Amino acid sequence: MEEAVTNGPRPTGTCWCGCGEEVGLRSFFLPGHDRKAEAALIRLEYGSVAQLLEEHGYGPSGKNLTKSLRDRELG
C-alpha cells in the first residue's frame, strides 16, 4: 500500500488567526476566526478589498471576478 502524499498546510491545534487559542486537531481556526485572519491579511498586504482586487486585475475596468470564478468552477 502506497503512503498518501499530503501537500499544503496542516492543523497544529492552535488557531491560525494569531489569537493563540486552542482548536480541535482537525481545525485551523476557531469559528469565525478564518474571516478575522482573512480581513487582517487583506488589510496588511493590500489596505482594502478594492486594492486587492485591483492588484490582481479585477474590478469595473478589469476582469470580472464573478465570471472568472464561474468559468473556473465549470472547468
N, C-alpha and C positions, 0 to 999 in steps of 0.2 A: 504494500500500500504506500502511495506517494504522500509525502508530507505537504500540507497545504502551505502555499506562499501567501503571506498577508502583507499588502502594501498599505501605506497610509498611517494616520495616527491611531494610537491605541489608548483606551481609557486608562487612567492612572489611579483612580479613586479620589482624586481631588478635582474640584470644579475648575474648568479651563478658563473661566472668565477672570480669574485672578483674585476672587474673594477668599480663597483658602479653605472653603467649606468642603467637607467630605461628601462624596456622591457614591452611588452604587457602583459595583465593579464593572458594569457594562455601560455606564453613563459617562459622558464628557461634562455635562452641565447639570446644575440644579434646575428645576422648572423655571423657565423664563430667562435664565442666565445666558442662554445662547444668544438671545436678542440683545441683551446688555453688552455682551462681548462684541457682537456684530456692530452695534452702534458706536462703541468705543473705538474699534478698529477703523471704521469709516471716518470718524472724526479726526483721529490721529493721522491717518495716512492721506486723507483727501480733503477734510474740512467739512464736507457735506455730501449728501447723496447725489445732488446735482453735479458736483465736481467729480465724483466717482464715475457717474455715467458719461460725462463729457470726456474724461480721461481715457475711456475705453471706446469712444466713438459713437455713443448713443445720445439721443436727445432729439429735439424738434428739427434740427438741421443735420442730424446724423442718422445712424442706423436705428431701426425701430426695435426696441427691446422685447416687446410682446411678440412681434412677428419672429424675431430671431429665436426666442425660446420655443415657440410653437413649431418652427421648422426643425429645430434640433430634436424635439420630442417625437416628431413624426418620422424623423430619421431618413 
